[in-house]
Amino acid sequence: MLARWSYISTSRLDAIQAEERIQEIVHVSIHRNRSLNVTGSLLFTGRRFAQYLEGAPAAIEELKVSILRDKRHEDIKTIASGDVPHRHFVIWSLAYAGPSHFVADIIERSLNDALEMGDEGHAALIQMMSEFSVRGHG
């Protein structure tokens, strides 16, 4: 069985050190996710995070508990959880495309849609995350 958890949260990172801290998060997460056989994607706009994780239910729950305790963000809103029929990020323990103000504006709109439009908005967000992971590192 495969489970997923996707959330949007507000960053508490200092803007001056944010990119350095994000790189630390990505580095640690890639190794941890790989050890748990979890795949997924992370977006950061400078203001908000969006993350999608998929893997065994116990592994997703372990990561969820850790993420919910993480003081680097707040106002964590689950936008999707539960069983999923297949992986969206087969080869990515954590896809992350990096920062961009232009991309951040597009992502912010997608995050708002995901929070306001339910499954339809979430599906569009996951599709965008998937495209970033393929095109951003192709």
C-alpha positions in Angstrom: 0.0 0.0 0.0 1.2 3.5 -0.8 0.2 6.6 1.1 0.6 10.3 0.5 0.7 13.5 2.6 0.7 17.0 1.1 0.7 20.3 3.0 1.2 24.0 2.6 2.8 26.0 5.5 4.1 29.5 6.2 7.9 29.9 6.5 9.4 31.2 9.7 12.9 31.4 8.1 14.8 34.7 8.2 14.8 36.0 4.6 18.6 36.6 4.7 19.4 33.0 5.6 16.4 31.3 3.9 18.2 29.8 0.9 21.0 28.4 3.0 18.5 26.8 5.4 16.5 25.4 2.5 19.6 23.8 1.0 20.2 22.2 4.4 16.6 21.0 4.5 16.8 19.5 1.0 20.2 17.8 1.8 18.9 16.1 5.0 15.5 15.3 3.4 17.0 13.6 0.4 19.0 11.2 2.5 16.2 10.6 5.0 13.5 10.1 2.4 15.7 7.7 0.5 16.3 5.6 3.6 12.5 5.4 4.2 11.8 4.8 0.4 9.8 8.0 0.3 9.6 10.1 -2.8 8.1 13.6 -3.3 8.6 17.3 -4.0 9.2 20.5 -2.1 8.4 24.0 -3.3 9.5 27.2 -1.5 8.3 30.7 -2.5 10.3 32.6 0.1 7.1 32.9 2.1 5.5 29.5 2.0 6.3 25.8 1.6 4.4 23.2 -0.3 5.4 19.6 0.0 4.1 16.3 -1.4 5.4 13.0 0.1 4.5 9.4 -1.0 5.6 6.1 0.4 4.7 3.4 2.9 2.1 4.6 5.4 4.4 4.2 8.4 7.2 6.2 6.7 4.8 9.0 5.7 3.5 9.1 9.3 7.1 9.3 10.7 7.9 12.2 8.4 4.6 13.9 9.1 5.3 13.9 12.9 8.8 15.3 12.3 7.5 18.0 9.9 4.7 19.0 12.2 7.3 19.6 15.0 9.6 21.6 12.8 9.9 25.2 14.0 11.1 26.5 10.7 7.4 26.8 9.6 4.0 27.3 11.0 0.3 27.3 10.0 0.6 23.8 8.4 -2.5 22.9 6.4 -2.9 19.4 5.1 -4.3 19.5 1.5 -4.2 15.8 0.7 -3.6 12.6 2.6 -4.4 8.9 2.5 -3.9 6.1 0.0 -2.5 6.8 -3.5 -2.5 4.3 -6.4 0.9 5.2 -7.7 3.9 7.4 -7.2 4.1 10.8 -8.9 7.8 11.2 -8.1 9.3 7.8 -8.9 12.9 8.8 -9.1 12.9 11.8 -6.7 13.5 11.3 -3.0 12.9 15.0 -2.9 12.5 17.1 -6.0 13.4 20.7 -5.5 13.8 23.2 -8.3 15.3 26.2 -6.3 14.2 29.8 -5.8 12.9 32.3 -8.4 10.7 35.4 -7.9 8.8 34.7 -11.1 8.3 31.1 -10.2 7.4 32.1 -6.7 4.5 34.2 -8.0 3.2 31.3 -10.0 3.6 28.9 -7.1 1.8 31.3 -4.7 -1.2 31.3 -7.1 -1.1 27.5 -7.2 -0.9 27.2 -3.4 -3.9 29.5 -3.0 -5.8 27.4 -5.5 -4.8 24.2 -3.7 -6.1 25.6 -0.4 -9.3 27.0 -1.8 -10.3 24.5 -4.5 -9.9 21.1 -2.8 -9.0 18.1 -5.0 -8.9 20.0 -8.2 -6.5 22.6 -6.9 -4.4 19.9 -5.3 -4.2 17.9 -8.5 -3.0 21.0 -10.4 -0.4 21.6 -7.7 0.9 18.0 -7.9 1.0 18.3 -11.7 3.1 21.5 -11.4 5.4 19.9 -8.9 5.9 17.0 -11.2 6.7 19.2 -14.2 9.2 21.2 -12.2 11.0 18.0 -11.2 11.2 16.7 -14.8 11.9 20.0 -16.6 14.0 21.5 -13.8 16.5 18.7 -13.8 16.2 17.3 -17.3 
